[in-house]
Amino acid sequence: MNLVAPSFPTRVWEGITMALDAIRANKLRASLTILGVAIGAMVVIAMASTMTGIRSTVTSLIEQAGPKTLFVVRFYREGVQIDGDEVDRSNFWERFPRLSIDDAGVLRKLPGVADVTVREVGFGTVSAGNQNVDGVAVAGLNPSWIKVLGGEMQGGRNFTAVEEAARAPVAVINPRTAALLFGQLDPIGRKIQIDGNPFQVIGVYRDPASMFGSSGPPTVFLPHAVFVKTVDYMKGWLTIVVIPTTTATVGEVQDKVISALRSHRGLKPAEPNNFSILTGNKLLTAFGQVTAGFVVVMLALSSVGLLVGGVGVVAIMMISVTERTREIGVRKALGATRGEIQFQFLVEAATLTVLGGGLGVAAGAVIAGVVAWTTPIPASVPTWAVAIALGSSLVTGIFFGLYPASRAARLDPVEALRYE
């Protein structure tokens, strides 16, 4: 009688069913193994989902400002600013002079530039009647600031160029500030004080959705000319935002901005730029560098869980080999090869870890859902994270299952049949 070797799917299924039998027979040991792998997979999914949500938010905010928008700042290490790798901080203030309103005026006249606005930020105490809010962000901006930040006026209006030129004491607040100062009352037309200076609220601005929520932290927006006269802020860190026209390219406008600022600042051809220019791509690159650290942490934490699960695989599979020694002897006597025995035990080991990985993916997805539901971060499970979690679980099972599988395959069939 000819014995037909079972097909590959049949062998895999047999290995899976044996692994499930081993789980039922050794619930505690199997549970610890599965738990370790599940924790490792859960960490990968939870952190990857959160980072994906944050990156989506950052990208959305940059797109709100416009993919072609240029940010001119005093100094930024990864921006377009200097030659060489090291920055001499001994004469930093001389090498990188403050950006000014005059610099912004020069850029506003360039062809290919649709608009230019400036931005500076300080913090102060804002009050209305008996209500006081400390640590409120106060931003000084040009009237075109909404074009840069995106968002919309929820009520009232924005301040005008005439009001800025006249240094009118008017202010725009966000919904968070309105709620803290006025509760359910309409804030339009009401008086507030910023560090004791009186202002009239003329509008409520809602910023685009961000990781801090659509209302954001308490913020007040003032005409820049008023801001510099009334708010205590760190001077010297003005940002100039350049909005190109729809027909101009980022490269063209960037070259014109660099040339105009170099000429306005009297830089010689051999002298490096004493300012920096950021684009949306630069900001995303910087964010990527920040999140790279989280990736390292994610891999370290998940590796610990996989290691614990791997050690459990070795333990439970060695017990399985011992308990099934006679069975292995019978199979070898009937013609089973070393490769078939080894394959069976590797499938069993991989089944344990993949089961743990699947449970970890499910738990990580639940965490991502909770984050998305309870916070403004749009956490979502990326496909690549699922592939990594399940793939690493599979590799862990195969790697740590090699020794028990090899030991089972090397058993002498005669001695195995004598085992009691």
Secondary structure as GFF3:
##gff-version 3
##sequence-region A 1 420
A	DSSP	alpha_helix	8	25	.	.	.	ID=ss1
A	DSSP	alpha_helix	27	65	.	.	.	ID=ss2
A	DSSP	beta_strand	70	73	.	.	.	ID=ss3
A	DSSP	three_ten_helix	89	91	.	.	.	ID=ss4
A	DSSP	alpha_helix	92	95	.	.	.	ID=ss5
A	DSSP	alpha_helix	101	108	.	.	.	ID=ss6
A	DSSP	beta_strand	113	128	.	.	.	ID=ss7
A	DSSP	beta_strand	131	141	.	.	.	ID=ss8
A	DSSP	alpha_helix	145	149	.	.	.	ID=ss9
A	DSSP	beta_strand	152	156	.	.	.	ID=ss10
A	DSSP	alpha_helix	161	165	.	.	.	ID=ss11
A	DSSP	beta_strand	170	173	.	.	.	ID=ss12
A	DSSP	alpha_helix	175	182	.	.	.	ID=ss13
A	DSSP	beta_strand	191	194	.	.	.	ID=ss14
A	DSSP	beta_strand	197	206	.	.	.	ID=ss15
A	DSSP	beta_strand	219	223	.	.	.	ID=ss16
A	DSSP	alpha_helix	224	230	.	.	.	ID=ss17
A	DSSP	beta_strand	239	244	.	.	.	ID=ss18
A	DSSP	alpha_helix	250	264	.	.	.	ID=ss19
A	DSSP	beta_strand	276	278	.	.	.	ID=ss20
A	DSSP	alpha_helix	280	323	.	.	.	ID=ss21
A	DSSP	alpha_helix	325	333	.	.	.	ID=ss22
A	DSSP	alpha_helix	338	374	.	.	.	ID=ss23
A	DSSP	alpha_helix	383	409	.	.	.	ID=ss24
A	DSSP	alpha_helix	413	418	.	.	.	ID=ss25
###
